[in-house]
Structures are given as structure tokens and as C-alpha cells.
Amino acid sequence: MEKKLSLKGKNCLITGGSRGLGRALCVDFAKSGANIAFTYSKHDEDAGECREILAQYSEPLVFKGSVADGDHVKDTVKSLMDSWGKIDVLVNNAAINQMLPLALLEENDWDDLMDINLKGCYLYSRAVIRFMIRQKKGHILNVGSFSSERFIESPIHYAGSKSGLRGLTESLALEVGKHNILVNLIAPGILTEGMSTIVPHHRVKEYEEQSAMGRLASTEEITPMARFLVSDKNTFMTGAKIVCDGGL
Amino acid sequence: MSNMPYDFYRKGFEEFRQYVNPFIAERAQLAREPMNITGSREGKLLVDGSVEIENFHGTQAFGHRRPEITVALKEYLDTDYPEWYPSRVSPFAGRLAKILCERSGYSQVYFGLSGSDGIEAAIKLIRAYSRKPGILSLEGGYHGCNVGSTAMMSKGYMHDAFGPHLPGVRQLPFNDVDALKKEFAQGDVGGIIVEPIQGEGGVRALSDDYVAAICELTDREDCLLVADEIQTGMGRTGNFLKSAKWPRKPDVAVVAKQLGGGIMPVSAVMTDMAIFKRAYGTNFALGESHNMTFSYNSMGMVAGIATLKLLTDEYIEEIREKGEWFNGLLRESLSGSPLFEELRGEGMMLGVKLKNFSNPWVSYEQFGFKDLDDMSLASPLLARRMYQHNYFCFTCGHDWSVFRLQPRYDIERSKLEDFARLLRQELDKLDELN
């Protein structure tokens, strides 16, 4: 009997996979037997490092481009279908954050963040889902944030984008459920690495003081739940939001 | 020119955050300071290998990695000359001191590694010379972060946590001649340390009346007058030393920052041999009682010699002229802006005093930093906006309403025109928040 929750043979595409939580998801899924493809937008060195780690399990497919760029999305998915023939799992993880109060939040900041955090999810989901429908099977996991689930201080565009993801998750789940495609959202709290490191010190302190666990989570504490949500063990949970924030 | 590998600086940033100072890293991130700095080119910083950033910090007066300085250092490294002399009798120190004396009119020099320890040496010189406890400094002053200089620091976040401070140090109100006279009347004053133009205090110049009073009182009471020229000296105000034009040459002048060409940490305390002998000349043991291991290190001295060779009188005159032109340009560009209050400074050491926002939504409290709410947000926000145009600008440490400008001496006039135009543009955008 297999002790570990397996993703053996699953073809998984993870956006924003070169560092932070995205990288941890790539590594966790690869360790569990999945074939990994990940996207990244900027730093080749991070992607190279991630590729090296993943190659210990199986050679990943790596694509450079912005999730907000429709052509990049189309090309990536086409290339993956050519290589793999099917995509079992899509994780919409790519996101940015800017610690900006409303007074300093400019239109281009708003657009940049919404493009990546929300439009990117729409573009990738749309590009992948037609193949999943033909397959009559698929898992989509959107990475949200506790900032859309709790009444806490958060940059409004970031919180707005993550709330948007929740709405998108529920509506999409409803639309594609009949095709056996499960769409869920995982909402982590502040993590010890990745994007969370730009959160101001005093807010991290407040978070630690107010959460039941009294500490930040490592990325490795989030990935097992994500793995369950995209695995064959999850056959009936869809449209759900799973908040992993240490009990805020 | 080679570029630093991305991996090194990114990990370096994380390592700095983790092992050096998380608060500096947090501030830099929140302010969106240009951080992906991978190299330098023609005096400027390079972000991501290609975007050029003008650094307006005074230390880099000659730009980053000025060739005249780097070549001198490389030539030195190609020799087998000692990096350090066990007797402390260093020919490199002798040569740099001679050049400094010829340029400044002083006759004795003591070297250090930073402005802070230059001031520390001046404090000890005051005590050893006068044998009196009283050392005066001015409100708004910044003289470094050692224990002695912190005692002279203006009250606030750089001062308050570190008491009890050095006994005898007293801070006087800025430019207040009556308060100065009252203090001298106590009879225990050994010296006074002042900046000709306060840098961190908001680019504030001493008034002529005040300068006349300190020159007269220190002379009459046989006290040492120390000019902290760490910000103002070495050409920054269009003079080799700003205090050289005072009615009486100060007994001591301290220079640092650009003395090492922005590459090597060097400071120099210049005084007259008679003063040094009275303070330290009882015997040879006392003569070397103020001594730091690396203060005569050869690399620092070589950098200082190369810097002074570069900083000719003609060059300083060019700095003065460019500074005056830039001053006029800024004044014209900023006048009429509702947030602009006044332009201060001299030469290429300028400060733009800004009005603070009256709308509470532009406040530190609104941004989650309630404990900073008595500080002005105007200059930090302006600096933040200028980063986006590839100008690395700064705010005065003691007065966050003053935006400080210390461009490199060789900055092109077209760049300064661009800067003045953008500064007005960004100031207008900030005003829209009010």
C-alpha cells in the first residue's frame, strides 16, 4: 500500500513556479511522482535553480513569460499538449504584491497586479480547460490568500485580486463541474519565504501574536494540502476555499 | 564592465535581511528603492545590468568607481609595498597629510576610517587640549554614530536610546548667539563642534552672526573651534573647506566621505601642530595615545592622494559654478508648487524644504507606522517617486521634510535639467494627494 499521497504520472503545470511557494509546489508534486512544467517571468537564475532541483525527480518543462500575456499562455499550453498529450493539473500560483496604501496606489500599480494575479488565472484556466473537458477530468487549483478571507490590513488591490480569485474559483467550479473538473482555492497565511517577506515587520508581528499557531508557516506546510486537492483522492471537493493561515 | 551575477545579489539581499539588519531591508523594499544593483558604469549605478541610476548621496561625489581612484589603487596593489606599517610611521600617511596641509593651511593631520571616528578624535583633542569638560554642539547636528558623536546628535531616534551620554556635552539651539554666550559664560567650555551647513539637520547654514560669535568666543576663551566638514568639505559647497572663509580659521577641521574617493574609508582631522603638541606633546607615550590600528592603512592613503590630485582648485570652481546654475534651475522649476517651501544650501549640497501633507490619508499612521507619525512624509514620498525615474535621492535624517541633493560632481547639466523637470512633475503629482 502506498503511504504517500501520490501524483504519479500526473502532468502538472504550475505558474510562477521558479521560487517561493510555486517552487515548493513544484518540488512537492515532483517528489510525489508528477511530471512538472512551470512558468516564470523574470529571473533565469531562479528558474535554472528550480529546474536543477526538479531534475532529480524528472526533467521539468520550463516556460518563460508573463501569465498576463495571452500569446505566452497559448504557446505554453500548445507546447505542453504537444509534449505531454494532456494536462491533468493546473495550479494558478503566479502573483505579485506591492505594499501600497491607497494614497500611493497608482493606476498602473493596480493594472499590473490585477493582470498578473487575476487575469493570468483566467487566461491559463481558459487555455487549459478545453483540453480537460475533452479528457473529462482535471484539477485546477488557484492560490489565493488569507487576505481575502480575513478582516485584516492588506493592500486593497492585492486583497481585491485574491477575493476575485475566490469568486472566479466558485463560478468556474460550477461551470465545469459537470465535466469532472474540480476547481478549488487554497489561501495561505504569511509564509516564511517568497512574497510574504515584503510584509512589514510590525504586520508580521501582529500576525504572529493574533494567530492560533503563533508563527508563520513554511511553504512545506502548505504543499501537502495543495497536493491532496489536485490528487485523485479528491473526487468531490470543488468550489472550495481552504484557508491555511495558522488560525487567524 | 562585468555585472554581478543575479544570484549573488538576490541571495545577498536575503542574507543581509536575515543576518545583518531586517529593518533596513524592509525600509528599502517598502520605499521601492532600486535594489537590483548589479554594477556601475561611468560613475552611475546599474540596475539589472543596464538601467543607469544617478546616486545623489554625498559620499559618491566623484561617482561610483572613479577611474582615477581605481587606477591608483590597482597600481598600488601591483607593487609589493606594505599595506600597513608596524611602527605606524607610514610614508603614505606622511604624503597624504602633507598634501592636505598644503591645501588647507593646517599643519598637522590625524587619520581615521570614518567621519565618526574623525569626530571622536576631535572630541579627545578638545579634552586633551583644554582639560575642560564642556563640549558644545548644535541642535540638528549630526556628527556620526560613535558614543561621543551620538552624545552630540540631535535628539530623536539616533540619540535617545543610547544614554546616558558623554558627560559635559551640551546641545545649543541652532544659530542662537545669546544661548551661545550664556554657555561660554559658565567657564567650563573646552570646544564647540559645528557643521558649516548642517546636512542631516535639513541643509541649514550657520548664520554669519553665529559664525562670527563662535570664532570670537572660542578665540577669547582659548577653546577649540571644530568645523565638521564631513558633508561640506572636499569641494561639495564649491570650496575645499567651507569654513576657510570664516573670520577665523577653525582650530580643527574634519573631512571624510569623499576623501577616499568613495571607495576607501578614510577620514582626516586637520589642526595646527601647536595645538596637537599642547594636547598630546607631553611625551612620546601620550603622543600616540590616540591610535587606531588601521587609520594609516596604505590603501586608504593611496585613495586619498589620488582624490586630492583629482580635486584641483579649477575643478572646485567648476563645482561651484555648476551648483549655482543648478540652484537657479531648481528654484525656477519648483516655484509655484504648493508643496515647495524653500531651497537651501550651497554649491552641490542642496536641500528642498517641503510642506507636509495636510490630508490625514497621507500620513505614517495611515500606512501602518503610527510611531513615525510626527515625522514628515513629504520628502520620503518624493524620493520614492524619483526612484522610478532612476534618481537615488535622500531625505535629511533629522528633518524628513527636507529632500537632500548631493549629485556627483561630474553629472551632466542635461541630467540636472531632466532632474529639475521631473522633480516638479512628481511634486505636482504628490500635491494631488493632498
Chai-1 contact restraints between the chains, C-beta under 6 A:
chainA,res_idxA,chainB,res_idxB,connection_type,confidence,min_distance_angstrom,max_distance_angstrom,comment,restraint_id
A,H43,B,Y6,contact,1.0,0.0,6.0,A-B,restraint_1
A,E45,B,Y6,contact,1.0,0.0,6.0,A-B,restraint_2
A,E45,B,D7,contact,1.0,0.0,6.0,A-B,restraint_3
A,M99,B,L30,contact,1.0,0.0,6.0,A-B,restraint_4
A,P101,B,Q366,contact,1.0,0.0,6.0,A-B,restraint_5
A,P101,B,F367,contact,1.0,0.0,6.0,A-B,restraint_6
A,A103,B,W361,contact,1.0,0.0,6.0,A-B,restraint_7
A,A103,B,V362,contact,1.0,0.0,6.0,A-B,restraint_8
A,A103,B,L433,contact,1.0,0.0,6.0,A-B,restraint_9
A,I198,B,Q29,contact,1.0,0.0,6.0,A-B,restraint_10
A,P200,B,E26,contact,1.0,0.0,6.0,A-B,restraint_11
A,H201,B,E26,contact,1.0,0.0,6.0,A-B,restraint_12
